[in-house]
Amino acid sequence: MASTNEAAAHAPTASEYIVHHLGHLTNHHQEKIVDFSIINMDTVFWSIFVGILGCFLMWRAARHATAGVPGRFQAFVEMLVELVEDQSKSIVHGKRDFIAPLALTVFVWVALMNSLDFLPVDLFSSIFRLFGIDIHHRVVPTADLNGALGMSIGVLALVLYYNVKIKGLGGWVHELFAAPFGIWLAPFNLLLNFIEYIARTVSLGMRLWGNMYAGELVFLLIALLGSTATVFGFFGHVVAGSIWAIFHILIVFLQAFIFMMLTLIYIGQAHEAH
């Protein structure tokens, strides 16, 4: 009984539990609000891991594709490819040899990263504690603002690349100064276009991060509900966890679809001259 009371006394509070699970495995302790020397190694690892996994799944689907009646996995991939192809065709007018595969890669990568949120919130913490290791570890890269903004900055780089490729460097620079109000308002046009690029990039990353971060936080709150030693807490944990998991499936794939669609829209705008 004494050991039980002692364990309860040292148990983390609700706020400590949430803060611990929202911490990252970093290369060193963060002491400033903005510190670009810090690397969230869990975000980097899981981003690369699911990226390789996504490439493997697509490679396997292509390698085992048959002309006859497709299996379930092949049929699912064919439906996904057709969906992405139709969306890219309706949005991007021009050569799309690279754009449709790019959109497919974005969707699969973001969907797999988001799907990591289905893993139990205490899974890796429990595994590490078996070996006597007590460290922070977050498994969902898109619930990390650095990961989500990193994806959106990558989209920005692609948009700038296609602007220069389609319009030429001179044509794109001229557009920055002349669109949308004419060359006589060049300083205002440049400022407006600069704000537009920054706002699109920030909103693209923040939208993905906000939805996934909120979903992760709700899972933590449901886990805390199950820790209460009451019948209501147990059944509330099971019922609320099940309902939220089902609803979160829609959020996971919807956010991946939205991210892919906005990527296509921004690249499509790069193909249009003002």
Buried (B, 14 or more C-beta within 10 A) or exposed (E): EEEEEEEEEEEEEEEEBBEBBBBBBBEEEBEEEEEEEBBBEBBBBBBEBBBEEBEEBBEEBEEEEEEEEBEEEBEEBEEBBEBBBEBBEEBBEEEBEEBBBBBBBBBBBBBBBBBBBEEEBEEBBEEBEEEEEEBBBBBBBBBBBBBBBBBBBBBBEBBEEBBBEBBEEEEBBBBBBBBEEEEEBBEEBBEBBEEEBEEBBBEBBBBBBBBBBEBBBBBBEBBBBBEEEEEEBBEBBEEBBEEBBEEBBEBBBEBBBBBBBBBBBBBBBBBEEE
